[in-house]
Amino acid sequence: MRPTRPVSRIGRTLMACAASAAVATVGLAVSPAAAASAEPATTTQAEPGGACTAADLGTRHPYIKTSEVTPTITHFKGWYVTDGSTGTQSVNTSVQTTISVSVGLTGNVEGSFAVETLGKVGASLGLNVQVNYTSTSSTSTSVTWNFRNPGYYGLYKGTKKVTGTYGSLNCNRVQQDDGSWALKWVEGADTGSYTTYTTLEEGAVRCEDKVPANSIMRKAQDLLDCGSATATAKHPAGPVPSAKAAKARHEAEKAAKAEKSVKATGSPAPVTRAALNCQPAVYKIDVPGKPLNWSAPLLANDGIRLRESTFFSAHLDNWRLCNVTERNGVIEASLWNWGNGGCATIPANIANQEQAYLTTATCGEDDLQRFYIYRDVPGSSKIGVQNKYTGSMMGHDRYADGELIRQYSSGRQDGTGTYTLTGV
């Protein structure tokens, strides 16, 4: 559970903004220099504590927190070779376990953030891992091997399964020791887990073979259950059942079903919230230095789009921050729209998709309706917006009237995910 605390300094600042000027902003008084358009996004590597720019407020990058490499057998068959059955044979192996590549909440690897995460995993471990969605075979496959000597063999296909956790680096303002402010890459609020695997290998191993510890071959040798009556007995040429392999397969199937069940119930319907505790300030979420801003939809099946404010906007371009908390300088809030009374959200049925559009829905207790707001240094009103549930940053594909606001897993690296929170 991530600790939260009531808004203190930022809460008072936001309320003061609404009461003071006709055009106010989050933070301190606006200076003309600080209110300029976002600079081009940085090309330097994002590192904790490293410098970033206002254009980076709408971006994120992964960093690897933990990694574990486990030799894993995906297919196996115990096979007995007699004096009369040596030579090359093709043996049909049975599925032991299936490994699917995943990053975060989804079963697929979609979006640049997931690919960058897996790339960092491979680089940090010095392994060639899968960086796109793929899965080991879930059907029986054959292994062809030249058996030179009689004996009890384990025919196998296997890989190194790589699992662990990641965090994200986000650009946000940080107060320095001398009291001044600077934009730094800081640890974001969202974390997740990943699974990937190395290139598959296949082979054959006997109980008497000397193999490296913690190797794929050693894992296959363990499934032979060396020392058991089955392993030491004489058999006719052909398959030999392994009780140890059967038990391992059953445990893998149970684990896979449990994981699938968790994912299927990951995002229940939101509980309707009776009332929101909203800040009194009202804002427009602008494209910096330009007239278009976020405008909520009139129709339930439409999304939040870039629109120019007019007499007919009917407050659809007016937003309040509600149920606000702050941790380590990052605001978490619901975005309530004055025009239609709904809260900004990513639709649950497409939340796992890159470039899913932002819309509004009945306000409820739902992480899809909660957003982190990353801010520029005081005096500037520039922000980046991140969905709490998906971890994706909000942005737009191009600057155009009617363009949908969408989620991008790594944000918009050209700076188009940086907005301005302007009080009205």
N, C-alpha and C positions, 0 to 999 in steps of 0.2 A: 504494500500500500504506500503510495507516494504521499508524504506529509504535505499539508497545505495550511495556510494561515490566512486570516482575514486581511484584506487590503489595508495597507497603512498609508505610506507616503504617496503611492500612485493613486490610491482611491481618493485621497484629499485633493490631489492634483487634478484628476479628471473632473471632480465636482467643481473645483474652482474655475476650470476652463469654461464650463457651461455658463457660469454666472458672470464672467468678466467681459469677454469681448465677443463681437459678432462673428469673428473668424478666429477661433482658438484651436490649440492642438494639444495632444498628449505630451507631457513633459514640461519644460520651462518655456519662456517666451520665445517666439519664433525669430530667428535672425535671417536676413535675406540670403546670406551665404549658405547657411545650413539647409534652407528650404529649396535649394536648387535641385534639378532633376538628378535621379540616381546615376552614379558613374557606371561605366561598363564593369561587368562582373570580373572579379580577380581571377587570374589564371594560376596563381601560386597554390601549392598543396595546402589543403585545410589541415591545420594541426591545433590541438588544444592550446589555447592561449595566444595563438597567432593572430595577426592583424587581418581584418576583413573590411569591406566597404559597405556603404548603404545599399548598393546593388545586390549584395549577398544576403540581405535580410530575408529574402524570399527563397533561399536555397538551403540545402542540408547535405551533409556528407557522412558516410558511415565510418565508424572505427570499431575494431574488433576487441571485445572485452575478454572473452574466453574461447578456447578451442580444445577439442578433444578428438584424437584420431584413433579409430578402433578397427582393426582388421575384421572383416565381415564376409561370411560365406553366403553367396546368393543362390548357388545351385550345388547339389551334392548327390553322390551315389556311391554306396559301398559296393565294391566289385572284386570277385575272387577270380584269380587267373591260375589255371592249372598248367602242367607241363605241355599239354596238347593245345592250349589256347593262347600261347604267347603270340606276339606280333601286333600289328596295327588293328585296333578295333575302335568303332564309334559307339560310345555309351551314352544313352539318354539319361540325363541327370534330372532330379526333381528340385523344385523351387524350395529354398530354405527361407529366404526373406526378400522383400522388395524394397529398394531404396529410391525415394523420390526427392528431387532437389526442391527445396523451398526456402523462402526468406520471409519472416514475419508471419502475418495472419493468413496469407493465401497459400494454396497448394501449388501455385504456379510462380514462376519467376517473371514478373512483368514490370518493366520500368527500369530506368537507369540506376536507381538507388540499389536495387537487388543485385544487378550485375556488378556494380562497383563494390558492394559488400563481399560477394564471392571472389572477386578479383583480389581484394585485400586479404581474404582468407588464404588463398593460394600463395600470394606473395609472402605473407608472414610465416607460413609453414614450409615454404619451398616445395610445394606440391602442385601438380597439374590437376586441378579440380574442375568439375563441371560448373560452368558459369551461366548456363541457360537451363530452362526447365527441361528435365529429362528424367527417365526412370529406368532402373534395371528391369530386365525381362521378368514378367510375371507368369511365364509359361515354361514348360520343360524345354531344355535345349541340350544338344549333344556335345560331348567332348571327344575328340579323336586323339588317341594316344598309342604310342608304340610300346607295348609291354614286353620288356626283354627278359624278365624273370617271373616265375610263378610267385603267388602270394596274395595277401589281402591288401587291396588298394582303396584309397578314397579319391574318386574323380570329382573335381570341383571347379567352380567359377567363383571368383571373389573379388573384393575391392577393399579399399580403406574408406570407411565411413567417417566423414568429418562433420562434427556438430559443435555448437557453441552459441554464444550470445553476442550481440552487437549493440552499440549505442549510436547516437547521432551527434554530429557537431553542427551547431547552428550559430549564425552571426547574431550578436546581441550587444547592447551597450554594457560596459563594465566600468565601475568607478575605481580609479587607481589610487595608490597610496597618497598622492599629493592632492586628492580631491577632484582632479580633472576626470573627464570621461573619454573613453575610447571604444571603438568597435573591435570585439575579439570573437574568435571561435570558442564557444563554450559548449559544455555537454548539454545536449537537449534533453527534454523530459521523456522522450519516447525510447524504448528499448525493445528488443525482440530476439528471437532465436533463428538459427539457420541450420540446414542440413544439406550436405552435398557429398560427393564421393569422387575417388580417383579413377583412373582407367581400369577397366576390368582385366583380370588375368585368369588363366585357366591352367590346370595341370593335374598331376596324379601324385599321391604320396602314400608311403607305407608306414607302419608302426615303427619299423627298425631304422627308418631314414633319420639322419641328423639334420634338423632344419633350424633356422634362426628363430629365436624367441620373439614373440609379438609380431609374427609375420602372418600373411594370409595362408601360407602353406601350413604353418603351425596350427592355425585355427581349424583348417581342414583335417589335420592329423588328430586333433582333439575329438572331432566328431566320429572318428573311427572307433572310439571307446576302447583304445588299446588296453589289453589286460583282462578284458571281459571274456566270458566263455565264447561269445560270438566271434570275437577277434582272434582267439587262439585255436578255434576248431577248424577242422578240414571241411571244405565245402565243394560242391560241384561248381564248375565254371559258371559265372554269371553274377547276378545281383545278390547282395547280402544285406538284409535289413539292419539298421543301426538304431538301437533304442535311444542313444544319446542324440543322434541327429533328429529323430522324430520328436523328442522332447523340446529341442531347441526350435524346431519349426513351429510347434504348437505355441510356444511362448512368444515367438515373433508375430504370429497371427493374432494372438490376444492383444499385444501391444498396438498393432496396426488398427484393430477395431476400436480400441479405446481412444486412439488419437483421432480417428475419423469421427467418432461420436462427439468429442470435444469441439472439433471444427464445425460440425453441423449445428451446434447450439451456441456458437460464439457470439452472435449478435441478436439477442432476443428483441422483440418489439419494445420500444421505449415506453416507460410509465409516464403518463401525462402529468405534468407538473401543475399544481394548483395555482401557484403564483411565482413570479420571478422577482428577485431582489435586484432591480436595475439601477445603475448609476443615472443621475438626472441628466447628464450631458447627452446630447444628440450629435451624431457624427455622419459625415459622408466619407466613404472609402474611395478616394480618388486615385486616378493614375497621375503620378507626380507631374505638375506643371501643365496638365492637359484637362480639357473639360469633361471627359467621360469618367463615370464612377459606377460603383456597384448599384444595381437596381433590382429589387426583388420582383418575382413574377406575379402577375395577376392570376394566371391559370396554374392549377396544381401540378400539371404535367410539364411545366416549363421550368427553366432554370434562372439563376441570377445572371444578369447580363450587364455589359458595359452600356450605359446610356448617358445622354447629356441631360442635366437637370433643367426642367422647364416648369411653367405654371401648372402643367398637367401631370407632373410626376406623382402627385397625391401621396407624398411622404414615402414612396417606395424606395427612395434613395436615402432615407434617414434610418440610422441604426443606433441602438443603445448596447452598451456592454452590461451584461447581467450575470449575477452570481459570480462575481469576480473574486479570484484569489491570485496570489502572487508568490512565486518561489524562485529564489536566486535571480531576481530581477526580471523574470518572465511572467507575464500576465496569462492567466487562463480564464476564459469567459465564454458565455453564450452570446451570440449576436442576434438580438431581437430587432425585427423590422417594424417600424412604426406604421407603414402603409398597409401591410396585410396581417400583422399580429403574429407572424410565424417566426421560427428560429432557423438560422442558416444551418444546413445539414448536407451531408453526402447521402444520397439514397442508398438504403441498406442493400438493395438487390444488385447494385453495381459498385459497392464500396471497394471491392477487391480489384477494380479495373484502373489501369493507368488512364488519365484524362477523363475520369468520371466527372460529371458536371456538378456544380454546387446549386442547391435549391433551398427552399424553405419548407418547413413542416410544422405541425402543431408542436409547441415546445414540450419537451419531456426530459426525463432523467436518462440521457443517452449520450455516450461518449462521441457519437457521430455528430452531435450538436455542440461539442465543446472544442474550443480553438485556443492554441497558444499564440500569443502576439509578441513578436520580437521587435525591439525598438531601436531607433537611431539614438545618437547622443542627445542630451537635453538641448532644446533650441531647434531641433528638427522634428518634424511630424511623420517621418517615414517609418513604415512598419513592414514586417513580413508576417504572414498568417499561415498557421499549420493546423491541420485537423488532428485532434487528440487520438482518435481511434485508428485511423489509417497511417498516421505519421507523415502524410504527404503535404506538400506546400501548395498554397493556392496561387494561381496565375492565369494568364490568358495567352492564347496562341498568337494572336496578332491584335494590334490596336485598331479596333473598328467598332462602330456603333452596332449594338446587338450581339457582339461577341460574348460567348459563354465564359463564365469563370469556372475553371476546372482544377482538378488536383494533379500535381506532377510529383512523382515520388522523390526526385532530387530537387524539385523546384525548377524555375526557369533560369538557366545559367546566363541568359542575356540581360538579366535585370528586370524583366517584365513581371516578376512576382513581387516586386517592391511597390507598395502603395503608400498613400498619405491619409492619415486619420485626421480629418478636418472638422472641428466643432462648428455647429450651426446655431 
